[in-house]
Amino acid sequence: MHESLLGRIDSKFFYIKSIDNSVKKYSITNKQLLRKIFYFFTRYIERFITKIFFFRSRSIHSLNLFNTFLPEFLNSSNFDIIHLHWIGGNTLSIDDIAKINKPIVWTMHDMWPFLKTSHIYYKGVNKNKKKNFIAKKIDNYIYRKKINCFSKNIKVIAPSNFIKKNVKNSRIFHKNDIHLLPNTLKSSFWKPLKKINKNNFTLGFGSLGHNQFHKGFDLLIKILDHLSDYNLKFDIIIFGDLNTSVPDRLLKKFNINILGNLNNNELLNVYNRIDILLITSRCESFCQMASEAISCGTPVISFGIGGLLDIIENGKNGWLIKPFDILDYANKVKNLVESKYDLVKHSKYCRYSAVQRFDYKIISDKHIKMYKKVILDNKQLKFFQ
């Protein structure tokens, strides 16, 4: 989002940890160093607490209990708007958000802002996973804090209709202004490249956190087990995690290439190398990987859930499968591989659908329009006060 605004408005991006080594590093004074040590210490304490008391949960959890120095910094700045994104893991405490005296816009990249401590919730995620007594107490305490601290004046951005619906139905944000704005896409980078000649049809699967239940890696394994019953020839590229374990029975049956974590240039090449991207998630607030793949001209097969319903147009830039019909998913892959489906027409529409809906310019225009309204509303509010 920040990159799409550069050159259009004065946007500053603040983060806890950068994965880009090219980012300029600034000197740290003794005071800042002590704050930084304390900051990361509290984050590790929170991680320890969640692992101890929420070990049965299939979701990830954040408490955001420990106050930071960030409200002091933000309130003394000349920023007109504070735009929050993912703040889990005590990036900001719940109390910190209440202390910010500037207009707040919050893009909800998952469900944590309006749930208790978990980041995702959907039917069946906690099936047969009863919470212990202490976990319930922590959940209820955090939820009460959110109700008391999260103002109805926070402007909410939902990246998908799935998140928008859940925000509207939540106790915390049902009275807030909610704007439907998809995540941005740098279509000038995520684009079709010259296709390489291959002997076999190639499928791709990727996600960060294959061990996370909602990413559905176990469902991919079940789909491949079904496909192993047929005499199909195709390659599989799996990427995203360094420690990905695929059963030996599948490694013997298919040519599976496990690449681990990729940088953007490597990922761009993978999107262009594969014929279809497989997504088997149980829950997605948006799914950036799907928008990137179709922008590269590569169609997607996914279950018809969450934010994927806003990205995939069934039969046009991909295929939506009934959740969570493993056999139907496997049959769709089988039919495409057997027919050696000509993806040229699909690829053109894939690219078109991504650029028209998610391109930097389109989404940043909508953000800037909303920012201007927020600033105007805030000035009027101060005037009447």
Helices and strands as residue ranges (DSSP letters): H 2-5, H 30-53, H 70-75, E 82-84, H 94-99, E 104-107, G 112-114, H 133-149, E 155-158, H 161-168, E 178-180, E 201-206, G 213-215, H 217-227, E 234-239, H 248-253, E 255-260, H 264-273, E 276-279, H 288-295, E 300-303, H 308-311, E 318-321, H 326-338, H 344-358, H 360-384
